[in-house]
Amino acid sequence: MSQPAARRTPLFDAHVARGAKMVDFAGWEMPLHYGSQVEEHHAVRRALGVFDVSHMCCLDVAGAGGRAFLRRLIANDVAKLAAPGRALYSCMLNDAGGVLDDLIVYWLGGERYRVVVNAATAATDLEWMQRVLGSFRDSRIAARRDLAMLAVQGPHAREAVWKARPEWRAGSAALAPFFAAEPAPDTLIARTGYSGEDGFEIALPAEKAIALWGALLDLGVAPCGIGARDTLRLEAGMNLYGQDMDQSTTPLESGLGWSVDRSDPARDFVGRRALDASTPSRRLTGLKLLERGVLRNLMKVRTAQGEGETTSGTFSPTLGIAIAMARLPLAAAAGERAQIEVRGKWLPAQLVKLPFVRNGKALV
């Protein structure tokens, strides 16, 4: 049986013209890099870079019951969104407390919300959301595949966006982290990201995204692929769905307990009863290899407190060492020694507190 053709973002031709190495990612043809993944990584840490993240899906929730629906749907509480433009990170859980996806919700004011979900889970996310929505008949969900998304990340990212689109400065200069604004119709500019650096994530109509991409590259902004995006997010201690958490793990086992809000005893969000009844025995922590080697996911880890395995691993361009996140016994603590099995050999490592790097600074 033939595999379905990979989908392409509106910027596909621009990537090919730039010489990008294209690969399949979650069913999408995406740029891995444009020549050097490491250089792209350093560009974001030291200055700025731009990513095409149009494979991710924007879902618009509207209607009088939207807030009640989202309070039921996700583990964090959208009641915290007290000001228009405010964003909230959360997990969407199944009835057993397993993570169906991690996402960001923006309150756009009134009865409008924007939910941004991962590419690999977008179709099943929408099906699940429609199922939960069944009891909230005064709400509706619309998938906005007419929109593209760019992420401009790095210490100089916001200034570059304002040079490319000066008319956006007035509406976005005062944005605090995890806030968004609508500088034009069907355009959302958010001070969020997946790199551990400052910057903007921008959703806008496809043709305008192509023009913005070109304007940023004309300013000398480095185009960056999913390779650098992965090393950046791992250094920043940010989870990747399907590796660091999935339906078989809860947020409490995945370093995401902070994104679960149980302060309102009356809020019966999906998965809450399972979480309330659970006693986690594992948690996600950081590891740094103390010898030369390459770390990947699903490597065995031994500690004095018991065994586990890596969930994500890479060579850190910023730190110059191999790093990983691992799910280990709850008692395993930062500072302790560990061993990781690499190609049949047990190499020494140290447990560290996440993140490894944030805002360009090494933290381990």
Order of alpha helices (4+ residues) and beta strands (2+ residues): beta-alpha-beta-beta-alpha-beta-beta-alpha-beta-beta-beta-alpha-beta-beta-alpha-alpha-beta-beta-beta-alpha-beta-alpha-alpha-beta-beta-beta-beta-beta-beta-beta-beta
